[in-house]
Each structure stands twice: as C-alpha cells, then as structure tokens.
Amino acid sequence: MKSIMSLGLGCWNLSMKMFDLKPDEIHFFYTLIDEIKDTVLLDRYRSVISENEKRKVNRYVFEKDKHSCLVTRALLRFVLSACTCCDPELFEFIENNYGKPDLKPGLVTMPVKFNISHSRNVTACALALGSEIGMDIEDHSRKIDLNIADRFFSKPESEYLRSCPDKDRQEVFFDFWTLKESYIKARGMGLSIGLDKFGFKIDKKNVCINFHESLNASPEQWKFFRFSPVENYKAAISIQSDLKNSFKLHIYRCIPFKEIKKQDERR
C-alpha cells in the first residue's frame, strides 16, 4: 500500500483537503475496527461526533458495539472532511422517510453523496459526487442458512445459486447479498422495494441488473462494483448515474484522523 498521508492528532485543519471528488469517481474507505485502541485517538473521535451520535453510541449494551459505532461515525466525518475541507465537527445529517442519511443542505457547496456499512471487524464508507450511492460490506465466512435465498432473492438468482458447486455457494450467496443491499441503500427506499423485484446476473468481470416492470427502472442508469477489500470480506457498490463513461473506484485503508493508505484502483 502506498501511504497518502499520515497525520498527527493535532495536525488536522481546514486547509488539508486530501481528495478531489470528481463526477466519475467513487472513493471507498475502510477501517479495521480492532486496530483502533489508542485512547487519545478514541477521545478525538468522541470530540468530533455530535450529541445525537453520542447517544446512539451509548444505546448499545456491549462495549464492542459501542466501539464499532464510534469508529464508524468518526470514519464518516473524517473522510467527508478530507474531501471538502470542512471541519469534521460541523457536519450535520438528515434522513429521508426510509432512514437513508444525507448531509444537511447548505453545509458544503459540493453535492457529496455517501453511504456507510459495517460487518464485524470492518467498517466502511463510500463517497461520490452528485450520484446516489449505496454500499454494503459483509463477512462472507460467517455461518448462514443459504436457504434464505429462496425468500430474499429473485427466482433466477436462487436458481443460479443452487446450480453452483457446494464449495462456491457461500461466496456466491454473498456476491448477490451485497449487491442487493447496496442497490436498496442507493435507492433509499428501504424494503418497500421487494428484494424479488430485481435481480443480478454476475460473472467474473460484469454485473447486470434486471427489474420487474412494476419498478419502472432503467438498468442503463446503474453501475456496480463488487470486490474484496480485505480477506474474508466482500463489498459491493451501486451507483445511479446518467454518465456514459465508466466510474473509477479508489480503495483506501485508513485509521480515522491518523492515516490513509491507497490500496487499489479499478474501473
């Protein structure tokens, strides 16, 4: 990994813009939660999140869940600040009727869109400029009843999963699962969109989506990425855009308010 920036805790300031968001780019950042142990760093996280976010952290019963929530909220504020030069403490968030978060209008001049997700030891955030985006990350090594695909997948997806060799079935399940979650999150309408009303066709290089006619949606408006940022984890991104050209995805591993390392780049 190539280190882009390493920061002392007292070095963060408004002039330190580290990324230029472009309409045809996606920036994906992830953090390994159990690496965040420094008490000074954790105090920094608590100092930048809002009172509402602190209440959300404290609602969790178990310390590991409180820790995960705190790191996730700090990661979001860190990467937003890195892309906008806005003080991380100043960000305010709103939610639509289905709970999808967005930046409060008027805080930044750019139409920044974001989505967050976490699974076990990994938390992640994806940013885009002016395009609705959804992202999901999952630990694909965890035990799961693959028969739930018959309930939550489209018929072609379920049939494809059943046709896979036993050794591949779990990974294929999470390929579909993360794609479907990311699309639902990008649409921002929760499970009001039936999971059987759209389906994916995947191969080694491509991802295609098909919609039930009741959704009145166009596959051409959507682009998808699926990848593994860290061992045993699968991630997927869905982005809605009328751009004709392809998107470039930048992947970074980071410790919020300490360092960011470029890991990969793909189209």
Secondary structure, DSSP 8 states (H G I E B T S, - for coil): -EEEEE--TT---TT-------TTEEEEEEEEGGG---HHHHHHHHHHS-HHHHHHHHH-SSHHHHHHHHHHHHHHHHHHHHHH---GGG--EEE-TT--EEE-TTS-SS-EEEEEEEETTEEEEEEEESS-EEEEEEETTS---GGGHHHHS-HHHHHHHHHS-HHHHHHHHHHHHHHHHHHHHHHT-GGGS-TTSEEEEE-SS-EEEEE-GGG---GGGEEEEEE-SSTTEEEEEEEE---SS--EEEEEEEETTTEEEEEEEE-
